[in-house]
């Protein structure tokens, strides 16, 4: 049974983040799943509890078709918890001062092979970015994302809440399974810079 204080904080977390509708639904589903699994309160949770939950997702939970969860689905569950507890530590340090999910690692999911453009064509794209004006920063961020093998349909669903500093969270993919895409260091820096500029523009 979910404890009411938990769910109040979850709802606040979902409202406070700039999440796309599909992302919000998936975060809500994953957090509900964890709350149904654990009866512990915030301050009672330790890294070992999340390690056990990850084992539960990997070894016990099954899809509607009776198959084990994919690594991407496991990662989606862990990523939702990481995002929630990161927010909790930032918003309510008097309740949780240390993030208990920091030591939990995501499953390694290989990047899909890039399709369509050849290395020569990509070089032309990078060169063309230097000629752009006011959209240069945005378009550079998009090309960095596309260079990781994402489809155009996946990219248009992204928003600021899809990037956590290291990973892109894709709630709705071709396989109908959520996917986490680890970004190269240079790409992470470009997206972080673009995100900070966007945030500043909203403040102003």
Secondary structure, 3 states (H helix, E strand, C coil): CCCHHHHHHHHHHHHHCCCCHHHHHHHHHHHHHHHHHCCCCHHHCCHHHHHHHHHHHHHCCECCCCCECCHHHHHHHHHHHHHHHHHHHHHCCCCCCCCCCCCCCCCCCCCCCCCCCCHHHHHHHHHHHCCCCCCHHHHHHHHHHHCCCCCHHHHCCCCHHHECCCEEEECCCCCCCCEEEECCHHHHHHHHHHHHHHHHHHHC
